Amino acid sequence: MLTLLILISVGLASAHHAGEHFEGEKVFRVTIQDENQVQLMHVLADKVQVDFWKPDSVSQIRPETKTDFRVKAEQVVEVEHFLEKHGLTYEALISDLSKLVTNQFDSQVRATGHSYVKYNTWEKIEAWTEEIAAENPELVSRSVIGTTFEGRSMYLLKVGKAGSNKPAIFMDCGFHAREWISPAFCQWFVKEAVRTYGTENRFTNILDKLDFYVLPVFNIDGYVYTWTTERLWRKTRSTRSGTSCVGTDPNRNFNAGWCEIGASTSPCSETYCGPTVESEKETKALVNFITQNLDSIKAYVTVHSYSQMLLYPYSKSYALTENHVELNTLAKAMIKELATLHNTKYTYGPGATTIYPAAGGSDDWAYDQGIKYSFTFELRDTGRYGFLLPESQIRATCEETMLAIKYLSDYVLENLY
C-alpha cells in the first residue's frame, strides 16, 4: 500500500511540476483601441518579459482588438502601473496562474493508463497508438512518418475501412506544445471511429468511403517538455549554433510566404520562423508525407487552441482564395453544426482577418498544394482558461468538434467529383 502511495505521489509530482513556478503570475487582457495603444504595447513588451497568448506576439497586435498575455510575478505591479498610467483598459483574465495549472487536472489521482477524458503524457499516447492499431486492424493502422529533433518517432494513424484508392482527410494535433486540448481531440476522434463503426450509420458510411490520416501529436518534443519542465512551452525543441535560444514555431516554418508577416527572425521569439523554410524535422516529415499522398488527400485539418475559431486560408496575406465563397459557406455550416450540442459559439473566416496575419502556416501550405478544403480549428475556450483548459471540458470540447469534422467529411464526399 505504501509503495502504491509513493508511486501516486511521484506521478502527481511530475504531473504537477507545473504549479510551483507560476506562483503569483497573472494573465492580463488589454483592450486596444487605436494605433497609439498598439505602440504602448510595444513599449511594454520592450520593458517587461511578456508571454503573449493571443495574438502570439506583440507585432500582431492591431487597433480595436484584445490582447492576452502572461506576466511574471515580480513584474505584475509594474505592468499594472504601466497600463493604468497610460489609460489602457485591462482586466486580470487569470489572477492566479499556478492554481489554474494545478486545476487543469480535475482529479488529484492520475489514472495509470491512457484515458480519453484526461490529458495523457507522450508515453501514454505512444503506447495507445500501438494498442489501438493492434486491437482494430480492420480499421486502424500505424506508421512512422519521421522522427523529431530529439529522435522520437512521429506516429501516424490511418483510420478507415481498408480499401484501395480511397480519398482521405489529413488531420494533425499538437503543433504548439502547450495546447493540450488539441492532442486530446485527435485521440478522441480515433476512439469514436473505432467505437461507432458498424453501429452509427453516418460515421460508418464516412469510414467506408474515406480514410483519415491522424497525427496525434506533431510537436512531440515540445509536448514532452510541457509535462516535464515548462507547462507553457510553445515551440519545437531544436537547437542551433550561434544562439542559446531553443525551438522554432512550427506553424511559421512552412513554405507559404515563409517569414514574410507575423513571424520573427529572432531565435528567442515565440514566433521564430526558423533559420530556413522547413528547417524543422517535424515540418519536413509532414511535408513529405502529404506531398507523397497528394492525389488522395482532399482536406487538411490542423487543430489548435484557444479562441473558438474556425479559420481557413489565407493567413500569409489578406488575399482571398479562389474558392473563398465555398470555404466561407462551409466554415459557417461547420460551426453551426458544432454549436448544436453545447451551444458553443465559434467565429470563422480567413486567418489573416479573423485572428491575425501569420505567414508560414501549415493550412496555407496545404491549400497551395491543391488541397482546397484546408482548415484550422482553435478549440475552447475564449480566454477564461486559455491554454489550461480543465480536463472536465475535454469530453464536451471533443464531442462538439466531432460534429464539425463529420459535417466536413460528408461535404468532401459529396463534392469529390
NORPE-V795831 format. One record per residue. OMEGA is omega in radians with two decimals (none if undefined). Layout:
BEGIN
omega->OMEGA
omega->OMEGA
END
This chain:
BEGIN
omega->-3.13
omega->3.13
omega->-3.14
omega->-3.14
omega->3.12
omega->3.13
omega->-3.14
omega->-3.10
omega->3.07
omega->3.11
omega->3.14
omega->-3.11
omega->-3.11
omega->-3.14
omega->-3.09
omega->3.05
omega->-3.08
omega->-2.96
omega->-2.97
omega->-2.98
omega->3.02
omega->-3.14
omega->3.07
omega->3.13
omega->3.14
omega->2.99
omega->3.13
omega->2.95
omega->-3.13
omega->3.08
omega->-3.08
omega->-3.07
omega->-3.02
omega->-3.10
omega->3.12
omega->3.14
omega->3.03
omega->-3.14
omega->3.11
omega->3.10
omega->3.05
omega->3.10
omega->3.14
omega->-3.11
omega->3.08
omega->-3.09
omega->-2.93
omega->3.08
omega->-3.06
omega->3.07
omega->-3.10
omega->3.12
omega->-3.11
omega->-0.15
omega->-3.02
omega->-3.12
omega->-3.10
omega->-3.09
omega->-3.10
omega->-3.14
omega->-3.12
omega->3.05
omega->3.11
omega->3.04
omega->3.06
omega->3.07
omega->3.10
omega->3.11
omega->-3.11
omega->-3.11
omega->3.10
omega->-3.07
omega->-3.04
omega->-3.13
omega->-3.11
omega->-3.08
omega->3.13
omega->-3.13
omega->3.11
omega->3.14
omega->-3.13
omega->-3.10
omega->-3.13
omega->-3.12
omega->-3.09
omega->3.04
omega->3.11
omega->3.14
omega->-3.10
omega->2.99
omega->3.01
omega->-3.10
omega->3.07
omega->-3.04
omega->3.10
omega->-3.03
omega->-3.08
omega->3.13
omega->-3.12
omega->3.13
omega->3.12
omega->-3.04
omega->3.07
omega->3.01
omega->-3.05
omega->-3.13
omega->-3.13
omega->3.13
omega->-3.11
omega->3.05
omega->-3.13
omega->-3.11
omega->3.12
omega->3.10
omega->3.14
omega->3.14
omega->3.05
omega->2.97
omega->-3.07
omega->3.04
omega->3.11
omega->-3.14
omega->3.12
omega->-3.14
omega->3.13
omega->3.11
omega->3.14
omega->-3.14
omega->-3.13
omega->-3.07
omega->-3.05
omega->3.10
omega->-3.13
omega->-3.09
omega->-3.08
omega->-3.02
omega->-3.12
omega->-3.03
omega->-3.04
omega->2.99
omega->-3.07
omega->3.05
omega->3.10
omega->-3.10
omega->3.14
omega->3.05
omega->-3.13
omega->3.11
omega->-3.11
omega->3.00
omega->3.11
omega->3.13
omega->3.07
omega->-3.08
omega->3.07
omega->3.08
omega->3.02
omega->-3.04
omega->3.13
omega->3.12
omega->-3.09
omega->3.13
omega->-3.07
omega->3.06
omega->3.11
omega->3.01
omega->-3.04
omega->2.98
omega->3.09
omega->-3.12
omega->3.06
omega->3.13
omega->3.01
omega->3.02
omega->3.12
omega->-2.90
omega->-3.01
omega->-3.07
omega->-2.98
omega->-3.11
omega->-3.11
omega->3.06
omega->3.11
omega->3.14
omega->-3.14
omega->3.11
omega->3.13
omega->-3.13
omega->-3.12
omega->3.09
omega->-3.11
omega->3.10
omega->-3.12
omega->-3.06
omega->-2.99
omega->-3.11
omega->3.13
omega->3.14
omega->3.11
omega->-3.01
omega->-3.04
omega->-3.11
omega->3.08
omega->3.12
omega->3.13
omega->-3.08
omega->3.06
omega->-3.00
omega->-3.08
omega->2.91
omega->3.02
omega->2.96
omega->-3.06
omega->3.06
omega->-2.97
omega->3.06
omega->3.13
omega->-3.07
omega->-3.01
omega->-3.12
omega->3.13
omega->3.14
omega->3.10
omega->-3.12
omega->3.12
omega->3.10
omega->-3.01
omega->-2.90
omega->-2.99
omega->-3.02
omega->-3.02
omega->3.05
omega->-3.03
omega->-2.92
omega->2.99
omega->-3.14
omega->-3.13
omega->3.09
omega->3.08
omega->-3.10
omega->3.09
omega->3.08
omega->3.08
omega->3.14
omega->-3.02
omega->2.90
omega->3.08
omega->3.02
omega->-3.05
omega->-3.13
omega->2.96
omega->-2.93
omega->-3.08
omega->-3.09
omega->3.12
omega->-3.07
omega->-2.98
omega->3.04
omega->-3.11
omega->-3.07
omega->3.06
omega->3.11
omega->-3.07
omega->3.06
omega->3.13
omega->-3.13
omega->-3.12
omega->-3.09
omega->3.08
omega->-3.12
omega->3.12
omega->-3.06
omega->-3.11
omega->-3.10
omega->3.09
omega->3.07
omega->-3.12
omega->3.12
omega->-3.06
omega->3.13
omega->-3.14
omega->3.11
omega->-3.11
omega->-3.12
omega->-3.13
omega->3.13
omega->-3.12
omega->-3.11
omega->-3.10
omega->3.13
omega->-3.13
omega->-3.08
omega->-3.08
omega->-3.11
omega->-3.07
omega->-3.04
omega->-3.06
omega->3.13
omega->3.11
omega->3.14
omega->3.06
omega->-2.96
omega->3.14
omega->2.95
omega->0.01
omega->3.05
omega->-3.06
omega->3.14
omega->2.98
omega->-3.02
omega->3.03
omega->-3.07
omega->0.16
omega->2.94
omega->-3.06
omega->3.10
omega->3.12
omega->3.10
omega->3.09
omega->3.13
omega->3.12
omega->-3.13
omega->-3.10
omega->-3.09
omega->3.13
omega->-3.13
omega->-3.14
omega->3.13
omega->-3.14
omega->3.12
omega->3.13
omega->-3.14
omega->3.14
omega->-3.12
omega->3.05
omega->3.10
omega->3.14
omega->-3.06
omega->-3.06
omega->-3.05
omega->-3.09
omega->3.14
omega->3.12
omega->-3.06
omega->3.05
omega->2.92
omega->-3.05
omega->3.09
omega->3.10
omega->-3.06
omega->-3.02
omega->-3.09
omega->-3.04
omega->3.13
omega->3.02
omega->3.11
omega->3.11
omega->-3.12
omega->3.07
omega->-3.10
omega->-3.08
omega->-3.11
omega->3.07
omega->-3.14
omega->-3.13
omega->3.13
omega->-3.13
omega->3.07
omega->3.14
omega->3.07
omega->-2.90
omega->3.03
omega->-3.05
omega->-3.02
omega->2.99
omega->3.00
omega->2.89
omega->-3.04
omega->3.13
omega->-0.02
omega->3.10
omega->3.04
omega->3.13
omega->3.09
omega->3.13
omega->-3.12
omega->-3.04
omega->-3.14
omega->-3.12
omega->3.14
omega->-3.14
omega->3.14
omega->-3.11
omega->-3.07
omega->-3.08
omega->3.13
omega->-3.10
omega->-3.13
omega->-3.08
omega->3.14
omega->3.07
omega->-3.11
omega->3.14
omega->-3.14
omega->3.10
omega->3.11
omega->3.11
omega->-3.12
omega->3.11
omega->-3.11
omega->3.12
omega->3.14
omega->-3.12
omega->-3.03
omega->-3.10
omega->-2.93
omega->none
END
